[in-house]
Amino acid sequence: MTTNMRTFTSEAELEEALATPSAGLIADLEVGAGDLVILGAGGKMGPTLAMLARRALDAAGRSEDEVYAVSRFSDAEARSRLENAGVKAIAFDLIENDDLSALPDAPNVIFMVGAKFGAATAPSWAWAVNAALPDRVARRYRDSAIVVMSTGNVYPFVAPAAGGADEDTIRSPIG
């Protein structure tokens, strides 16, 4: 079996590749309209996704549409990178703030918030994040299209050469 895996020499080089929109994504966005809110954008995948979204909207001729990245932003460097990329970073704690009305309106929302690590030792916190918060977000954005991105943490470790986990992989949560 041969693979066409590209190698990267730095995290910055990998992020650049991941934040470069494909022709298909650009074409899909050419027919849409409106701002995009990414909730939980300060985590592991959020900054790269927000930068990808900004670049894709620009390439699709939708520079007037905003990309809002919402997070607590405990990592100030991530927030700075987003703002330098033209993304509107909004510091907001979705758990501590009961009133979500301060969040920007948008017809498109990506929800990336989830309690994964530490959930076993804090079940009430995990419930608040994984059950109560999605309800509040769905009510806040009831007129929006919402995409939920979840963790891959439910899959076992799979060697990249094997092609990664898929829908047929037996789930085996770690942690």
Backbone torsions as a table, in degrees:
resi	resn	phi	psi	omega
1	MET	NA	127.7	176.5
2	THR	-104.4	146.7	177.8
3	THR	-122.9	150.5	177.1
4	ASN	-108.5	47.0	-179.2
5	MET	-76.4	131.8	176.3
6	ARG	-86.8	141.1	176.7
7	THR	-104.1	149.8	-178.9
8	PHE	-121.7	144.3	-178.1
9	THR	-97.6	-8.4	179.4
10	SER	-155.8	160.9	176.3
11	GLU	-64.1	-36.8	179.2
12	ALA	-63.3	-39.2	178.7
13	GLU	-66.7	-40.1	177.0
14	LEU	-64.2	-46.6	-179.8
15	GLU	-62.3	-38.7	177.8
16	GLU	-59.3	-44.1	179.4
17	ALA	-65.2	-43.2	-178.6
18	LEU	-69.5	-27.1	-178.4
19	ALA	-92.7	9.1	177.9
20	THR	-96.2	116.1	-175.4
21	PRO	-70.7	144.0	175.6
22	SER	-79.4	163.2	176.9
23	ALA	-61.6	-36.0	179.2
24	GLY	-65.1	-41.8	178.5
25	LEU	-64.9	-43.7	179.1
26	ILE	-60.5	-45.3	179.2
27	ALA	-61.5	-42.1	177.9
28	ASP	-60.1	-40.3	-176.7
29	LEU	-78.6	-15.4	178.2
30	GLU	-65.4	-23.0	-177.4
31	VAL	-99.1	-3.2	-179.0
32	GLY	-96.6	-177.3	177.0
33	ALA	-159.0	153.4	172.9
34	GLY	104.1	164.1	-178.1
35	ASP	-73.1	165.4	178.2
36	LEU	-127.6	129.8	174.3
37	VAL	-110.2	128.5	175.6
38	ILE	-112.1	111.5	-179.7
39	LEU	-92.0	128.9	-175.5
40	GLY	84.3	33.3	-172.5
41	ALA	-81.2	-0.6	-178.0
42	GLY	-96.0	2.5	-176.2
43	GLY	-83.8	-153.8	-173.2
44	LYS	-64.5	-42.4	-176.0
45	MET	-104.9	-20.1	-172.5
46	GLY	-57.4	-49.0	-178.8
47	PRO	-59.5	-42.3	-180.0
48	THR	-66.0	-41.8	178.0
49	LEU	-62.3	-42.4	180.0
50	ALA	-64.3	-41.6	178.0
51	MET	-66.4	-39.0	175.4
52	LEU	-60.3	-45.9	-179.1
53	ALA	-60.8	-45.1	-179.7
54	ARG	-60.8	-47.2	-179.7
55	ARG	-64.2	-40.2	-178.4
56	ALA	-67.2	-42.7	177.8
57	LEU	-63.2	-42.3	177.7
58	ASP	-60.4	-45.9	-178.8
59	ALA	-66.5	-26.8	179.3
60	ALA	-85.8	6.0	179.9
61	GLY	78.9	23.1	-176.8
62	ARG	-117.5	43.6	-178.4
63	SER	-63.0	-22.1	-179.8
64	GLU	-75.7	-20.4	178.1
65	ASP	-79.1	134.7	-177.6
66	GLU	-89.7	151.9	167.1
67	VAL	-113.4	117.9	178.9
68	TYR	-104.5	124.7	176.2
69	ALA	-105.4	114.7	-177.0
70	VAL	-108.0	127.4	-179.6
71	SER	-166.0	166.2	170.6
72	ARG	-68.8	-25.4	-178.6
73	PHE	53.5	58.9	173.1
74	SER	-68.2	-18.4	176.0
75	ASP	-103.4	100.0	-177.7
76	ALA	-63.3	-30.3	-179.9
77	GLU	-66.1	-38.2	177.8
78	ALA	-63.8	-43.0	178.5
79	ARG	-61.4	-43.8	179.7
80	SER	-62.6	-42.9	178.4
81	ARG	-60.4	-41.2	179.7
82	LEU	-64.4	-48.0	-179.4
83	GLU	-62.2	-38.7	177.6
84	ASN	-66.0	-23.2	179.2
85	ALA	-90.3	3.0	178.2
86	GLY	89.4	12.3	177.8
87	VAL	-93.2	138.6	177.4
88	LYS	-84.6	106.6	-179.5
89	ALA	-87.9	129.5	-179.3
90	ILE	-121.9	115.5	176.2
91	ALA	-78.4	118.0	-175.3
92	PHE	-159.5	129.0	177.7
93	ASP	-94.8	108.5	-175.5
94	LEU	-68.2	-23.6	179.1
95	ILE	-86.1	-43.1	-176.5
96	GLU	-75.3	-24.5	-179.7
97	ASN	-98.6	110.9	178.8
98	ASP	-71.2	-29.0	-177.0
99	ASP	-96.5	110.0	-179.4
100	LEU	-92.1	4.0	-176.7
101	SER	-65.9	-18.4	178.5
102	ALA	-73.7	-14.4	178.8
103	LEU	-71.8	149.0	-178.2
104	PRO	-66.4	145.8	172.4
105	ASP	-70.8	147.0	176.4
106	ALA	-164.5	144.1	177.6
107	PRO	-77.7	-11.4	-175.7
108	ASN	-131.7	127.7	-176.9
109	VAL	-133.4	135.7	170.5
110	ILE	-114.2	124.0	-177.7
111	PHE	-105.4	112.6	-176.5
112	MET	-119.5	19.2	-176.0
113	VAL	-90.1	134.4	176.3
114	GLY	-165.8	143.5	175.0
115	ALA	-89.3	113.4	-179.2
116	LYS	-117.3	-69.2	-175.2
117	PHE	-80.6	129.7	-178.5
118	GLY	88.5	-1.4	-177.0
119	ALA	-65.2	-31.8	-178.0
120	ALA	-66.4	-29.4	-178.5
121	THR	-96.5	-4.4	179.3
122	ALA	-139.4	68.6	-174.1
123	PRO	-62.7	-33.8	179.7
124	SER	-69.4	-37.0	175.4
125	TRP	-64.8	-44.5	179.2
126	ALA	-60.8	-40.5	177.7
127	TRP	-63.2	-44.7	-179.3
128	ALA	-59.9	-43.0	-177.9
129	VAL	-74.8	-43.4	-171.2
130	ASN	-92.9	-12.9	-179.5
131	ALA	-124.1	-53.5	-176.6
132	ALA	-71.0	-44.9	-178.5
133	LEU	-62.0	-46.1	177.9
134	PRO	-56.7	-35.6	176.5
135	ASP	-62.3	-47.1	-179.8
136	ARG	-63.2	-40.6	179.5
137	VAL	-66.5	-42.2	179.4
138	ALA	-62.4	-37.2	177.2
139	ARG	-69.4	-42.3	-179.8
140	ARG	-62.7	-41.5	-176.6
141	TYR	-109.5	40.8	-176.2
142	ARG	-61.2	-24.0	-180.0
143	ASP	-100.1	10.2	-177.1
144	SER	-107.4	157.9	168.9
145	ALA	-82.5	124.4	-177.1
146	ILE	-117.4	128.3	173.3
147	VAL	-109.8	132.2	178.8
148	VAL	-107.9	124.0	174.0
149	MET	-103.0	131.2	-178.0
150	SER	-114.1	177.9	-177.2
151	THR	-79.8	151.2	169.3
152	GLY	-90.9	4.0	-175.1
153	ASN	-65.9	-9.8	179.9
154	VAL	-82.4	-8.0	-178.9
155	TYR	-100.0	151.1	176.6
156	PRO	-72.3	166.7	175.2
157	PHE	-65.0	132.5	-179.6
158	VAL	-130.9	132.7	179.9
159	ALA	-62.1	135.7	179.2
160	PRO	-55.0	-35.2	-179.2
161	ALA	-63.9	-22.4	179.3
162	ALA	-80.6	-7.1	178.1
163	GLY	97.1	-3.3	177.9
164	GLY	86.1	173.6	179.2
165	ALA	-74.9	151.5	175.0
166	ASP	-137.8	-170.8	-175.3
167	GLU	-63.6	-21.9	-179.0
168	ASP	-88.6	-8.1	-179.5
169	THR	-70.0	130.9	178.1
170	ILE	-69.2	127.9	-178.2
171	ARG	-69.9	141.4	-178.4
172	SER	-151.6	78.3	-175.3
173	PRO	-57.0	142.0	178.9
174	ILE	-113.2	119.5	176.7
175	GLY	93.9	NA	NA
